[in-house]
């Protein structure tokens, strides 16, 4: 599933493809605009996204 959100570094709207097959996830992806690492935490019930958070990573 494609999900749109705002990068916590550059504030640009970006999108990422989320895997709905794992109910609770936490992983790191780089912003496609500024290339900084973002910690993503999507949670699903079935194939429905019930919560999503993204945060910057202390460097």
C-alpha positions in Angstrom: 0.0 0.0 0.0 1.3 3.5 -0.8 1.3 6.0 2.1 2.0 9.7 1.8 3.5 11.6 4.7 5.8 14.6 5.5 9.5 14.1 6.0 10.6 15.1 9.5 13.8 16.7 8.1 12.9 18.6 4.9 9.1 18.7 5.4 8.5 17.6 1.8 5.5 15.3 1.2 6.9 11.8 0.2 5.4 8.4 -0.3 6.5 4.9 0.5 5.2 1.5 -0.2 4.2 -0.2 3.1 4.0 -4.0 3.5 0.5 -4.8 4.9 1.4 -8.5 5.6 3.2 -7.7 8.9 0.8 -6.2 11.5 3.3 -4.2 13.7 6.5 -2.9 12.1 9.4 -0.5 12.8 12.1 0.1 10.2 14.3 2.8 8.7 14.1 4.2 5.2 15.8 7.2 3.6 13.8 10.2 2.5 13.6 10.2 -1.3 14.1 14.0 -1.3 16.8 14.8 1.3 18.2 11.3 1.8 18.1 11.5 5.6 17.0 8.3 7.6 13.5 8.2 8.8 12.2 5.7 11.4 8.8 4.4 10.2 6.3 2.6 12.4 3.1 1.5 10.6 0.6 -0.7 12.3 -2.1 -2.7 10.4 -5.3 -4.6 11.2 -5.7 -6.9 8.2 -4.9 -4.7 5.3 -6.0 -1.5 6.9 -3.5 1.0 8.2 -4.6 1.8 11.8 -1.6 4.0 12.9 1.5 5.5 11.4 4.4 7.5 12.8 7.6 8.7 11.4 10.5 10.4 13.2 14.0 11.6 12.6 17.0 9.6 13.8 19.5 11.1 16.1 22.9 11.3 14.3 
